[in-house]
Amino acid sequence: MRVEAAPLTAAYSRTGDFVALAKPRLNMLVVASTLVGYAMADGEALGLLRLCGVLLGTGLVAGGASAFNQVLERDLDALMRRTRRRPLPDQRVQPQEGVLFGAVLTVAGLLLIAAASNLIAAGVALATLVSYIAIYTPLKRRSSFSTVIGAIPGALPPIIGWSAVTGTMPAQAWTLFGIMFLWQLPHFLAIAWMYREDYARAGFPMLPVLEPDGRSTARQSVVYAAALVPLSLAPMLMHMAGEIYFAGALVLGLAFLGLTLRFARTRAVRDARQVFFGSIIYLPVLWILMIVDKI
């Protein structure tokens, strides 16, 4: 029994390493945001099977992007405490294996989106991948502005879902993009502040590394959270949602803004962590309010 268990354990561990490359838990937000875009679009529903194809395809493309990102950053990941045990820096998976795995996920995902919906949705998914890997990932080594650039591919999933239904990308879809774009920036700035020593150790020029006093980090968090408040109310003005959503979005936005203001005042890690956890609560609740109000 013990002789047979060892290969099974090794196989399980290796499977887990490839799953870790795809970051499925993190990419659930990508899939959920795609679903929101689909639910809010005005058009003929795709049907359950085709919808599942779009969502699965989006998740596969996101997983492929995560794998490519980890291949490209494996040297820097090895220098940070929170990432050095990832499969690539720990050499449990070889770079060529990571590239092949990412390519298979990406191609399968793009083909699935195209087959389940249309080429426009697949094109948006491809643009998400390319901007993330070819622009954001290399820019992380060079500029703190990479955080803003990285928020662009991170905000495109709702447009994938919307265009899957309608084959178009109207202003309403870009409003969802804008909400997710602004939401990401306080979220990631809080992470950067909490792990600034790790980022400094790896040589990432994140804003908290370049300006250790944290004033710019905190100020930008407040600015983006403040801009999110009026933009999050736009769906009612555009007749995408009603008064229930408007009231809920206003309360959520002001509460999130309050967290960033407290962080700006103290610049304490505990308050940055509150911004991070507040952001995790904010977006799903906002999406739920939007969909429920439409229904």
N, C-alpha and C positions, 0 to 999 in steps of 0.2 A: 504493500500500500504506500509506503513512504517513497519507494522508487518511482512510482507513477505520479505521485503528488508534485514532485519537483518540476517536471516539464509543464504540468498544468499551471502551476504557480507562475512559472516564467512566462508562459504564453499569456496568462491573465495580466501580468505586469506589463508586458510589451503592448498589449492592446490598450491598456490604460495610458501608456505613454503617448500613443497616437491620438487617443481621445483628448488628452491634455493639450496636444498641439492645436486641436480644433476649438478649444475653449467653449464647449457647448453651453455651460451655465451663463457665461458672459454674453454669448450670442443669442440667448433667449430674448434679450431686450431688442435685438435687431429683428427677430421674427415677430415679436409682439408689436413693434412699431410698424412693420409691414402690414400686419393685420389691421391696425388702426387706419392706415391709408386706404386699405381695401374697404373697410366698413364705412368710411366717411365719403367715399366716392359715389357720385350719382351716375349710375349706369346699371346695366343688366348683370346680375350676379353670375359668377363663373360656375357655381355649383360646388358642392363639398369636395369632390375628388380633384377638380382643377385648382381650387383654393389650396388644398393640402399640397398640391404640386408646387404652387408658387411659394408657399411658406417653407416647404422642405428645401426647394431650390435656393431660396434666399439664405437659409441656414447653412447650406453646403458651401455657398460662395463665401459667406462670412467665416466659416471654418477654414476654408482654403486661404483666405486673407490672413487669418491668425497664424496659420502654419508658415506661410511665406515670411510674415513679420518676425517670427521667432527664429527662422533660419538666418535672416539678415542681421538680427540683433543678438545672436548667440554669444558673441564675444563680450558685449556689454552686459548682457544678462548674467554672465558668469561673475561679474564684479559686484552685483547687487545681492544683498542678503535675501530679499523677498523673491528673487527670480533664479538664483544660482542652482537650485535643485530642479529646474525645468529639464525636460528630456534632452534638449540639444546641448546646453552648457554642461550638463552632467554627463554627456557623451553616451547616453543610453539609446539615443537615436542619432544617426549620422545625417549630415546636411543634405546629401543627395536623396536620402529617404524622405526627409522633410519636404524637399522640393517636389518629389514625385507624389507624395501624399497630398500636398496642397494643390497640385495640378489636377489630380483626379477629382478631388472635391469640387474645384472651381469649374472644370469643364462639365461635370455631371450636373452641377447646380444651374449653370447657364442654360444648358440644353433643356433641363426640366422646366425652368421658368418660361423659356420660349415655347415649349410644347404645350404648357398648361395655360398660357395667356397670349403673349405677343412679343414681338422683337423689341418693341420700345421698352417694356419692362426689363427684358433681358439686357438691353443696352444700358439702362440706368444701373443695373446690378454690376455690369462690367465696368462702368465709370466709377462706381463705388470702390471696386477692387483696385483699379489702376491708380486712382487718386490716393488711396490708402498706402499702397505698396511703393509706387513709383515717385510719389511726391512727399507724403507725410512722413513715411518711415525714414528716408535719407535726411529729410529736413530736421528731424529730431536731434541729429548729431551736430547741427549747425546753428540753430536759432530757437529762441524761446517762442517765436511766432508760430512754431509748428503746432502748438496747442490749438490755435485758431484754425489753421489749415486742416488739422486732423478732425475738427468738428464738422467739416463739410461732408466727407464720406460717412461720418457717423450720423448725419441728419438726413441722408438720402433714402433710407428704408421706407418711410411713409410714401415717398414718390413712387417707389417700386410697386407698392400695393395699389396706389391710386391708378397708375398707368396700366396695371394689369387688368383693371376693370374697363377703363375708358379708352386706353391707347393715347391719352393726352396728359399734359402736365399743366393744368390751369393754375390761376392765382391761389385757389383754395389749397391745392396740394403744396404749393410753395409756402403757404402760411404754416402748415404742419412742419415743413422743413425748417422754417425760421424758429418755431417754438423749440424743436429738438436741438437746433444749432445753439441757441442761447442757453438752453438748459445745461448743455454739456460743459460749458466753460467754467462756471462756479464749481461744478462737480469735479472736473479734472484739476482745477487750480487747488482745490482742497486736498486732493490726493498728492499733488506735487509738493504742497507744504508739509503734509504729514511724513512724506518719504524723501524730503529734500536732501538728507544726508546720503541716502542710497543713490539718488540721482547724481549728486556731486561726486561720489566715489566712482561712478561709471563714466563721468565726464559729460553727462547730458546737460546742455545749457538751458535748463528749465528756469523760469522766472524766479522762483525762490532761491535757486543756486546763484544766479547772477546778482540778485538784490536780496541778500540774506536778512535784511531788517523786516521784510515781508510787507512793506507799505504798498508797493505796486501790486503784489499778489492780492492783498485784501481789497484794495481800491477797485481793481478790475473785477473781482468777484461781485462787488456791490453794483458796479455799472451794468454788468451783464444781467444780474438778477433784477435790477430795476427796469431794464429794457424788456425783460421777459414779461413783466406784469401787463403792460398794455397790449403786447403782441398776443399774449394768451387769451385776451378778451376779444380779439378780432374774429374768431369763428362765429360768435353771435352776430356781429355786425355784417358778416358775409353770409348770414342765414344758413350756416352749417350746424349751429346749435342754438339752444334757447336760453331762457332766463336762469334755469337751474344750473346749467353749465357756467353761465356768466358769474353767478354768485359764488359757486364753488371755486372757479378759477381765480377770482379776485382774492378770496380767503387764502387759497394755497399760495398764490404769488406773493402776497404781503407777508405771509408766514416765512416763506423761503427767503425773501428779502431781509426779514428781520434776523434770520440766522447769519446771513452774510454781513450784516451791519455789526452784529456782536463779534464776529470773527475779525472784522476790520478794527474794532475797538481794542481787542485783547491780543489778537494774532497768536492765540494759544492753540496748541495742537488739539486740545479737547474741543474747542469751538470749530476748528477746521473739520474735525470728525463729525460734529453735529451738522455742518453744511453738507458733508458727504452723505450721511444717513438721511438727512432731510431731502436731498435730491433723489435718493432712491425711492422715497415715499411719494414725492411730488409728481413725478412723471406718470407712473402707473395710475395713480388716482385721477390725474387730469385726463388721461386717455379714457378711463372708465366713465368719468362724468360726460365726456364728449359723446361717446357711443351710446350710453344710456339715454342721454337727452335727445339724441337723434331718433332713437327707437320710440 
